[in-house]
Amino acid sequence: MKIYTTDTIEGETIEKSLGLVQGAVVQSKHIGRDIMAGLKTIVGGEIAGYTEMLQSARSIATKRMIEDAQKIDADAIVGVRFGSSSLMAGSDEIIVYGTAVKLK
């Protein structure tokens, strides 16, 4: 599956737009990571445990978006965007969405 953040694909012709496809995941934070993150805020720097958690969540959400596009026989997804939000203390949602298309 070809995935693009642009609305067009250089060298390709979009024959038909198939509609919105999306994938989402809600990831909870591990209490051990929260403790280490609290300590890290004192000295500054990257909170590697959270970075890994968010990378994993983005990967899962992207996989789900691709599966959504495959169900409608899409060749590619254009205009892909990521979003995130905190749903409640200790959990975050990652969503990825785009427009599924058929190519000529």
N, C-alpha and C positions, 0 to 999 in steps of 0.2 A: 504494500500500500504506500503510495506516494503521499507525503504530508508536507504542506507548504503554509507559511504564514502569510504569503502574498495571495491576492485574489485571482491572479492569473499564473500560468505556468509557462515560462519561456520555452518556445519550441513545441508546445502542445496546444491543441485546440480543445476547448471544453465544449462538448456536444450538448450536455444537459446537466442542469443542477438537480440533484436528488433530494436536497433539503438538509436540515440541521442534523448533525450527529454529535454525540457527546459522551463523555465518560467522567465519572466522579468517584471519589473515595473520601471517606472520613477516617482520619487517622488519630488515634489517641496517643498522648505522650506517656512515656514510661516514667514512673516516679523517680527512678534512679537518674534518668536524664534531667528531670526537673531540678533535682538537688545539684547536679553538676552544672547545670545551666545557671542556677542561682549563684553558685560560686564563681563561675566564669564572668558574670556581669560585674563582679567586684574588680577583676583585673583587666577585663576587656578581651577582645579577640573573637574569633569564630567559635561558635558552639557546634562542633563537628557532629555530635549526636543528632541535633535537630536538622542539620544539613543533610545527613544521610536519610533521616526519616522523610524529609520533604522530597528528596530525589526519588526515593522508593515510591512515595505516594504519586508523584507525577508520572512515573513509569506505569503504575497500575492504572491510573486514569487514562493515559494515552492508549494502553492496550484495550481498555474497555471502549474507547471511542472508535478504534480501528475495528473491533468486533461489531459495533453498531453499524459502521459503514459497510462491512462485508455482508451483513444481513440484507442490505438493499443493493448488492452487487456494484458498489462504487469502485472506480479505478483510482481515485485520489480524493484527498480532503484539502480544501483550500481555506484561506482566511482563519487559520487555526490560532486560537487564543487560550491562554491559561488564566485562571482566577483562583483566588484563595480567600478563605474567611475563617474566622474563629467562631465555631458554633456555640461552644460553652467552655468553661475552664477545663483545660487539659485536652482539648480536641480541636483539630483543624480540618476543613474541607478543602480539597483540591478539585477543581473542575477544569476540563479541557473541552473545547467545542470548535466546530468548524462546519463548512458546507461540503457535503459529499457530492462528487461530480462523476459523470461518465466522460471519458475522453474519446475523441475521434480516432 
